[in-house]
Amino acid sequence: MLKKYLFLGVMVLAMASCGESTTQPPEPPPITEVKIALKGTGDDTKGFVMDKDVVSDVTETTARFTGTFVNIDPADPILDYGHVWGKADNPTLTDSKSAMGARTATGAFNFDATGLEPNTSYFVRAYLTTKNGTAYMPSSVSFKTKEKEAPKPKAPEYYTQKVMIEQVTGGWCGWCPVGKFHITDLMKNKPNTVVGVAIHYGDPLENRSAHDFINKAYGISGYPGGMVNRVRSAAGADIVMYPTEWPATVDKILRKPQANVGLAVVTAFDAATKRLTVDAKVGFGKEANSKLTYYVTAYLLEDDLAADQANYLSGDGRFKSYEPFYSLPSKIAGYKHNEVLRRAFPAMSGEEINKAIALPGNEYSGQFQVSIGDSNPDKCSVVVFITSADSPSAKRRVENVQFMKLGESKSYD
């Protein structure tokens, strides 16, 4: 009697035993005929039906095998079924198998194979076993697992330590040229290491929100004043210190040339919309302190902004070395101010980095956007810096900083 088993992935015709014995059952004959019916021809009862989508959801090490029984003969029950697969064509039960056991109901079935090798070609076909033996889908389906993704590069172990000086200043402040002199001198003598930021107050270049943030968080005791990476001065005085204390404090910070946290920054400017986009990556080195909370902030600075500047250094013999201010008048009309803070984004307080990311070897990525308004893009620059604190109420210090012209980028260094 002819038995019919139909998969939508596999259909088997088996020849059952023709003879009977009351003393000893005869050996089941081998399966002698397996025919192929092409899916969709309406001739599905002839034999195996191969479904080209029998393999799906392929990853580096897994794949899903599927099929459907549309006809099962209860007189010749299925004892086992499933899929076999291997690296050679036409795999058999001696290769890997799913072995899904007995089957009495029609319908779909699937199996999720695991433990496959990445970037490797395999062959798979369905099988079923009855008392008459095992039959296989005559044609295998080939597939290839995906390549193993290269591990994400870990953040560098150490970074070049850089310094940001944030000075509070104003055109009305006759002593503020002392700060301007030291900022210019430090940036000239320590290029690519020190950057200055001028936070104006009480003049046409004022950034009141930034000034008030600094005053509330750190306390402004006088003008000019400034913070060097927001740490106490080399003499142990206040965080907001007089400009003559900046050089020694910078030198103290740079005695340790390597930082545990660093920045890679890409900037892009859309002239049509006047929007600046900053893509910042923060790398956490091997000795980064995972107990700290880290924040990332971006500043938009602008140079060559004309505004009057009071100058108490003019002609004062104590300040002969403070050129050009010693030789300039007591009121400098249309003085060109540089490094003027125009925008802080996403806010002065920065973007908090999830502590689950801020671990040694990890990397944080963030994107920030801001309109530059009426600022001249050719005169603008970007400063991105990382601050940290051991509690929400603690004063934050600057861990590191990166700075560049608008449209430029900086890699980890």
C-alpha positions in Angstrom: 0.0 0.0 0.0 1.3 3.4 -0.9 1.7 5.9 1.9 1.8 9.6 1.4 3.5 12.2 3.6 3.4 15.8 2.5 5.5 18.7 3.9 5.3 22.2 2.6 9.0 21.8 3.0 8.9 18.0 2.7 6.6 15.2 1.3 7.5 11.6 1.4 6.1 8.6 -0.4 7.0 5.3 1.2 6.2 1.8 0.2 4.8 -0.2 3.1 5.4 -3.9 3.5 3.3 -6.1 1.3 3.5 -9.3 3.2 2.3 -10.5 6.6 3.5 -13.2 8.9 1.9 -14.7 12.0 5.2 -15.9 13.3 7.8 -13.2 12.6 7.2 -9.8 11.0 9.2 -9.3 7.9 12.0 -6.8 7.6 10.6 -3.5 6.4 11.6 -2.9 2.8 13.7 0.2 2.0 11.9 3.2 0.6 12.1 2.6 -3.1 10.5 5.7 -4.5 10.6 9.4 -3.7 9.2 11.8 -6.3 9.5 15.6 -6.4 6.6 17.9 -6.9 7.3 21.5 -7.7 5.5 23.8 -5.3 2.5 25.6 -7.0 2.0 23.1 -9.8 -1.1 21.5 -8.2 0.7 18.2 -8.2 1.6 18.1 -4.5 0.6 14.5 -3.8 3.5 13.0 -5.8 6.2 13.4 -3.2 8.4 16.0 -1.5 7.5 19.6 -1.9 10.5 21.9 -1.4 9.9 25.4 0.0 12.7 27.9 -0.9 11.9 29.7 2.4 12.6 26.7 4.6 15.5 28.7 6.2 15.0 32.1 7.8 16.2 34.3 10.6 19.9 33.5 9.9 22.4 35.1 12.3 26.0 34.4 13.0 25.3 31.2 15.0 21.5 30.5 14.6 18.9 29.8 11.9 15.2 28.8 11.8 14.1 25.8 9.8 10.5 25.5 8.8 8.0 23.2 7.1 4.4 22.1 7.0 2.7 18.8 7.1 -0.4 18.8 4.8 -1.1 15.0 4.9 -0.3 12.3 7.4 -1.5 8.7 7.1 -2.6 7.5 10.5 -2.0 3.9 9.4 1.7 4.5 9.0 2.5 6.9 11.9 5.5 9.2 11.9 7.9 8.1 14.6 10.3 11.0 14.2 10.7 14.1 12.0 12.5 17.3 11.7 15.6 18.7 9.8 19.1 17.5 9.3 21.9 19.9 8.5 25.7 19.9 7.9 28.4 21.5 5.9 28.1 18.9 3.1 25.2 18.6 0.6 22.5 16.1 1.4 23.0 15.7 5.1 21.6 12.7 6.9 20.8 11.6 10.5 24.5 11.2 11.1 24.8 15.0 10.9 23.1 17.5 13.1 19.4 16.9 13.5 16.4 18.4 15.3 14.7 15.0 16.1 11.3 16.4 17.0 9.7 13.1 17.8 6.3 11.5 16.8 3.8 13.5 14.8 0.1 12.9 14.2 -1.2 16.3 13.3 -0.8 18.3 10.1 0.3 21.8 10.2 3.4 23.9 10.4 6.6 23.1 12.4 9.8 24.9 12.9 13.1 24.4 14.7 15.7 27.0 15.9 19.2 25.6 15.2 21.9 27.0 17.4 25.7 26.5 17.7 26.4 27.2 14.0 29.7 28.7 13.0 29.8 32.3 11.7 30.4 32.9 8.0 29.9 29.2 7.1 27.8 27.5 4.4 25.4 24.8 5.5 22.9 22.5 3.8 19.6 21.5 5.4 16.7 19.2 4.5 13.7 17.8 6.2 13.3 14.2 7.1 10.8 11.8 8.6 11.0 8.3 10.0 8.2 5.6 10.0 8.4 1.9 10.7 9.5 1.6 7.1 12.6 3.7 7.5 13.7 7.3 7.0 13.1 9.5 4.0 14.7 12.8 3.3 13.8 15.7 1.1 15.8 14.9 -2.0 17.2 18.4 -2.5 18.9 20.3 0.3 18.6 24.0 0.9 21.8 25.9 1.3 22.4 28.9 3.4 25.3 30.8 4.9 25.5 32.2 8.4 26.4 35.9 8.9 29.9 37.0 9.5 30.8 37.6 13.1 30.7 41.3 13.9 34.0 42.8 14.8 34.1 43.7 18.4 33.5 47.4 19.0 36.8 49.1 19.6 37.3 49.9 23.3 38.0 53.4 24.2 41.6 54.4 24.5 43.2 53.7 27.9 44.5 57.3 28.3 44.0 60.8 26.8 46.0 64.0 26.5 45.1 66.2 29.4 43.7 69.6 28.3 42.7 72.7 30.2 39.8 75.1 29.9 39.9 78.6 31.5 36.4 80.1 31.9 36.8 83.8 32.8 34.1 86.2 33.9 34.7 89.6 32.4 33.0 92.7 31.1 33.8 95.8 29.0 33.2 98.0 32.0 35.8 96.1 34.1 39.1 98.1 34.0 41.1 95.2 35.5 39.7 92.6 33.1 42.5 93.1 30.5 44.7 91.3 33.1 42.5 88.2 32.3 42.6 88.8 28.6 46.4 89.0 28.7 46.9 85.7 30.6 44.4 83.9 28.4 46.2 85.0 25.3 49.6 84.2 26.8 48.6 80.7 28.0 46.9 79.8 24.7 50.0 80.9 22.7 52.5 79.1 24.9 50.5 75.9 25.3 48.8 75.5 21.9 46.2 72.7 21.5 46.3 72.3 25.3 44.7 75.4 26.8 41.5 77.1 25.6 39.9 80.2 27.0 36.3 81.1 27.3 35.1 84.6 28.0 31.8 84.9 29.8 30.7 88.5 29.6 28.5 90.3 32.2 27.1 93.8 32.2 28.1 94.7 28.6 26.7 94.2 25.1 28.3 90.8 24.9 26.7 89.6 28.1 25.7 86.0 28.5 23.6 86.3 31.7 22.5 82.7 32.0 26.0 81.4 31.8 27.3 84.0 34.3 24.5 83.3 36.8 25.1 79.5 36.5 28.8 80.0 37.3 28.0 82.4 40.2 25.4 80.0 41.7 27.5 76.9 41.4 31.0 78.3 42.2 30.6 81.8 43.5 32.1 84.9 41.8 34.0 87.0 44.3 35.3 89.6 41.8 36.1 90.7 38.3 38.1 89.5 36.5 37.9 86.0 37.8 38.2 82.6 36.2 38.1 78.9 36.7 40.8 76.5 35.5 39.1 73.2 34.8 36.9 74.2 37.8 39.4 73.1 40.4 40.9 75.1 43.2 44.0 77.2 42.5 47.5 75.9 42.9 47.6 77.9 46.1 44.4 76.2 47.4 42.2 79.3 47.1 38.7 79.6 45.6 37.7 77.9 42.4 37.0 81.2 40.8 40.5 82.8 41.1 42.3 85.9 40.0 44.1 85.7 36.6 47.6 85.8 38.1 46.8 82.4 39.6 45.9 80.8 36.3 49.4 79.9 35.0 50.4 78.0 38.2 47.1 76.2 38.3 47.4 75.2 34.6 50.9 73.9 35.2 49.8 71.9 38.2 47.0 70.2 36.2 49.4 69.5 33.3 52.0 67.8 35.5 49.9 64.7 35.0 49.8 64.8 31.2 47.4 61.9 30.8 43.7 62.0 31.5 41.3 59.1 32.2 38.5 60.6 30.1 38.7 62.0 26.6 36.7 63.4 23.7 36.3 62.8 20.0 34.2 65.5 18.3 32.7 66.0 14.8 31.0 69.4 14.0 28.9 70.2 11.0 27.3 73.5 10.1 24.3 74.0 7.9 24.6 77.5 6.4 21.0 77.5 5.1 19.4 76.8 8.5 22.3 78.3 10.6 22.3 75.1 12.7 25.3 73.6 14.3 25.4 69.9 14.9 28.0 68.4 17.3 28.5 64.7 17.5 30.5 64.0 20.7 32.1 60.7 21.8 33.3 60.4 25.4 35.9 57.7 26.0 36.4 56.3 29.4 40.0 55.1 30.0 41.2 52.1 32.0 41.4 54.2 35.2 38.1 56.1 34.8 36.3 56.5 38.1 33.0 54.6 37.7 31.7 56.1 41.0 31.5 59.5 39.5 28.6 61.0 37.5 29.8 62.5 34.2 28.3 65.3 32.1 29.1 66.6 28.6 28.6 70.2 27.6 29.3 72.2 24.4 30.1 75.9 24.0 29.8 78.0 20.9 32.4 80.8 21.0 32.9 83.7 18.7 36.0 85.9 18.0 36.5 89.5 16.8 33.4 91.0 18.5 33.8 94.8 18.8 32.9 96.4 22.1 34.5 99.1 24.2 36.9 97.9 27.0 37.9 99.8 30.1 41.7 99.5 30.7 43.3 100.3 34.1 46.6 98.9 32.9 47.1 101.9 30.6 50.4 103.7 31.3 50.7 102.0 34.8 54.4 101.2 35.4 53.4 98.0 37.3 52.0 96.6 34.0 54.8 97.3 31.5 54.9 93.6 30.7 51.2 93.5 30.0 51.4 94.5 26.3 49.5 95.6 24.4 47.3 96.9 27.2 50.0 99.0 28.8 50.3 101.0 25.6 46.6 101.2 24.9 44.3 104.0 26.2 42.3 103.7 29.4 39.2 103.2 27.3 39.7 101.0 24.2 37.0 101.9 21.8 35.8 99.0 19.6 38.2 96.5 21.2 38.1 93.1 19.5 37.0 90.5 22.0 37.8 86.8 21.4 36.6 83.5 22.8 33.2 85.1 23.7 30.7 82.5 24.9 27.6 82.8 22.7 25.7 79.6 23.4 25.9 76.7 25.8 24.2 73.5 24.7 22.3 71.4 25.5 22.5 73.6 28.7 25.2 74.9 31.0 24.5 71.9 33.2 25.3 69.6 30.3 24.0 66.2 29.4 24.3 63.5 32.1 25.9 60.3 30.9 24.3 57.1 32.1 26.4 55.4 34.7 26.0 52.1 33.0 27.9 53.6 30.1 30.5 55.6 32.1 32.7 52.5 32.8 36.3 51.9 32.0 36.7 50.9 28.3 33.3 52.2 27.3 32.3 55.0 25.0 29.4 57.4 25.1 27.9 59.0 22.0 25.7 62.1 22.0 24.5 64.6 19.4 23.6 68.2 20.2 22.3 70.9 17.9 22.0 74.7 18.3 21.3 77.7 16.1 24.3 80.1 15.9 21.8 83.0 15.4 23.6 86.1 14.0 27.1 84.9 14.8 29.6 84.8 12.0 30.4 81.1 11.3 33.9 82.1 10.0 34.7 83.5 13.5 33.1 80.7 15.5 34.6 77.8 17.4 33.3 74.9 19.5 34.5 73.8 22.9 33.2 70.4 24.2 34.1 69.4 27.7 33.4 66.7 30.3 32.6 67.5 33.9 32.2 65.1 36.8 31.0 65.0 40.4 30.7 62.4 43.1 27.2 63.6 44.1 24.4 65.7 42.5 25.1 68.6 45.0 28.9 68.5 44.6 30.8 71.1 42.6 31.7 69.6 39.2 35.3 69.7 37.9 36.3 69.5 34.3 37.9 66.2 33.4 38.9 67.1 29.9 38.1 69.4 27.0 38.3 69.4 23.2 38.1 72.5 21.0 38.0 73.2 17.2 36.8 75.7 14.6 33.2 75.4 13.3 33.0 72.5 10.8 36.2 70.9 12.0 36.6 67.6 13.9 38.9 66.2 16.5 39.8 62.6 17.2 40.8 61.1 20.5 44.3 62.2 21.4 
